[in-house]
């Protein structure tokens, strides 16, 4: 048999092909993510490195194969660490030689949640800053497990990027219904190393606020890998766009001392993608029109519930959804369950995170033009921009009963936003505000054609869970034993700049009239039982199985050692109690007390005996709506307002072929009956206001 010699050209081509397989061929599942395999070692993309199974939920154990170009050595880890040849032999990093059995790991020993790590994730018990719930180390049975495999290929002195996959087996996800499950994976060195880990106290000499987990900023951001599992108890998969490298930081205030940390999650080019698009990351996150999905995210929060973290976890997100139609920003949210390095870490709220990018995406302004002020610190902008904040705040030293001064303030601040925000926070009695948890933004210069680019300050709401009498059985008075108005006017923080500004504005009659009418709008719509009861029931039904009980593995109370199986329902009942009780207290007590002759507040004649039942309707055309002060209502709507405080009504523009025929009012009088918008003075115990249309 004749054998032809192999030419040098063929050999060269073969070698080139082998090199290309390793250095240039992409994982077909990740073809749009990364151009350089070596510049981004934690992107989750590895050229030529291939797993036989995608991340997901599998009914039973299986054999996982990993392949790489010929001549490559494969190394993998099982504890979330980035594998390398040097780590082989530590019990979690191995050189791949045969398929890996991926099985149900429930009951296996904890790794991240071991005693040494758990102890370090809490504040020192004797820290002078204060006490926190006792350190708790869960048993292996209390921490359901996923299998996380991270792999690299090594050849010719070069190392590929890390490929990360997460696998759930059997009935692991039965408790979570259709709620999202998030696998967050980061090298344990990033999380629990004494000098570098962001989840631990760190050095034994550390005391609050110098714990690792309490340090903020870019220097304490760590690489991680994110996968979001969609589906239900029997079928879970990961959309391609939600499998990416990210940056993570511990976030929050006092809640950083809890074992279950909150995280800020960042999309950045250095980790995998610059921002997340083409995926509905947080349903309900909409632009300023209230309808169009935001569609683009630079990051998000995984929030532990803070003050409500051990109870229901949903006070904040429930209240923000209830108020999402108001003129201030709120943070849309979706519940999720987080596995950290393959270990169950509990339910979280996946929420929008405020930033200059978020403001750009939501309001259409340029992020370079955004100034944000957050809890006494400039968050977005330059150092010179801080003077703009103090220019506005120093108006609290002015006599706001003077219309010139009041108008000057309204030129600096969106007054409807200001009133809306303060009315809502006072109504819910957020006790961790306004001395804390406040955020404002504006544009530095005018952006023509964008009403939000007018350089006026506007509030952004966040962290509202210290409300609804959460520590007081749903009572209307707070820890100090007083109501929200009294705390602001006379409490220990009454003299700070924020409260001084509000108190100065209360001297202005126009401000007080708008404020009281806004309070009544909230009373009539947002905090009416027809609004809050269905929403409260929705959150209760969603979060109850996630919080679970001490006897149900894979639920919060079991994982974090909270023997409070009845506390969830108690806090739900407390929230309902507060929201029902505050309605009569607000109209019969608080508003009459403070706006009917209280020292330093403009007297607008409010009393509990001059309430009027107002019904609005339209005739002559179907589908017309009417705006009463700040709320838009439908035909036949009824609410309560004070006779001493005129209200403003606006009829919707008539449809094609119709004309607006003016207002008919009984039990009151309209200033300009023929105008679409008019002021109505109420005179009777009841009033009927009708918008008339005709062809």
Secondary structure, DSSP 8 states (H G I E B T S, - for coil): -------HHHHHHHHHHHHHHHHT---GGGTTS-S-TTT-TTSS--TT-EESS-SEEESS-EEE-EE--TT-EEEEESSS----GGGTTSSSEEE--S-EEE---TTS--STTSHHHHHHTS--TT-TT---S------GGGS-B-EEEEEEEEETTEE---EEEEEEETTTTGGGTTSEEEEEE--HHHHH-TTT-TTS--STT--TT-SGGG--SGGG-EEEEEEEEEEETTEEEEEEEEEEEEEEEEE-SGGGGSSS-EEEEE--TTTT-SSEESS-SSTT-B-TTSSSB--EESEEEEE--GGGTTTTS-HHHHHHHHTTTSSSB---EEEEEEEETTEEEEEEEEE---SHHHHHHHH---GGGEEEEETTEEEES-GGGHHHHHHHHGGGGS-TTSHHHHHHHHHHB-HHHHHHHHHHHHHHT-TT-SSSS-EEEEESS--TT-TT-SS-BEEB-----S-TTTTTTT-SS-TTSS-HHHHHHHSTTTTSHHHHHHHHHTT-HHHHHHHHHHHHHIIIIITSHHHHHHHHHHHHHHHHHHH--TTSTTSHHHHTT---TTHHHHHHHHHHHHHHHHHHHIIIIIHHHHHSS-TTS------TT-EEEEEEEEESSSS--EEETTEEE-TTEEEEEETTS-EEEEE----TT-EEEEEEEESEEESSTTSSEEEEEE-SSEEEEEEEEE-
